[in-house]
Amino acid sequence: MTTIEEMKAFEANSIWIGSHYRELREKYPDEYVAVWEERVVEHGPEIPAIMESLRGKYPDDYRHIPVEFVNSEDIELILSC
């Protein structure tokens, strides 16, 4: 994969996480999820364990797999300038 392709894949998987967040929240509350090719490929409460698993399963691509925490509660963000 070229750098551009890697960036596009990362972006597509990140967008997938956002558009499926409600489903992810129901299945993986308060866990980290890793998404590759628009599907959850790993999940759990500890990032080091997830990364170790991803390195084994996807040795050439693991650095380009988004991992995001799925919070079980709604979060209010207060932004100020």
C-alpha positions in Angstrom: 0.0 0.0 0.0 1.2 3.5 -0.8 1.1 6.2 1.9 -1.9 7.8 0.3 -3.7 4.4 0.2 -2.8 3.9 3.9 -4.2 7.3 4.8 -7.4 6.7 2.8 -7.9 3.3 4.5 -7.3 4.8 8.0 -9.8 7.6 7.2 -12.4 5.2 5.8 -12.2 3.0 8.9 -12.3 6.0 11.2 -15.5 7.3 9.4 -17.0 3.8 9.8 -16.4 3.9 13.5 -18.2 7.2 13.7 -21.1 6.0 11.7 -21.5 2.8 13.6 -20.8 4.2 17.1 -24.2 3.4 18.5 -23.9 -0.3 17.5 -20.3 -0.4 18.8 -21.5 1.2 22.1 -24.0 -1.7 22.5 -21.6 -4.4 21.7 -18.3 -3.0 23.2 -19.1 -0.6 26.0 -16.1 0.9 27.7 -13.7 -1.0 25.4 -11.3 -0.1 22.7 -12.1 -1.3 19.2 -9.8 -1.7 16.2 -11.5 -1.5 12.8 -9.9 -2.7 9.6 -11.7 -3.0 6.3 -14.8 -1.6 7.9 -15.2 -4.3 10.5 -14.2 -4.8 14.1 -11.0 -6.9 14.1 -10.1 -6.6 17.8 -11.5 -5.2 21.0 -10.8 -5.1 24.7 -10.1 -2.9 27.7 -6.3 -2.7 27.2 -4.6 -1.0 24.3 -1.3 -2.9 24.7 -3.0 -6.3 24.3 -5.0 -5.0 21.3 -1.8 -3.7 19.6 0.0 -7.0 20.3 -2.8 -8.9 18.7 -2.9 -6.6 15.7 0.8 -6.9 15.1 0.4 -10.6 14.9 -2.7 -10.6 12.7 -1.8 -7.7 10.4 2.0 -7.3 10.5 2.2 -5.0 7.5 -0.9 -2.9 8.3 -1.3 -2.7 12.1 0.0 0.8 12.3 -2.8 2.0 10.0 -5.7 0.4 11.9 -7.6 3.0 13.9 -8.2 2.1 17.6 -10.9 4.1 19.4 -12.3 3.9 22.9 -16.1 3.3 22.9 -17.6 5.2 25.9 -20.7 3.7 27.4 -21.9 7.1 28.5 -22.8 10.2 26.6 -20.1 12.9 26.8 -20.7 16.6 26.7 -17.9 18.6 25.2 -17.5 22.3 26.1 -15.3 24.2 23.7 -14.2 27.7 24.3 -12.1 30.1 22.2 
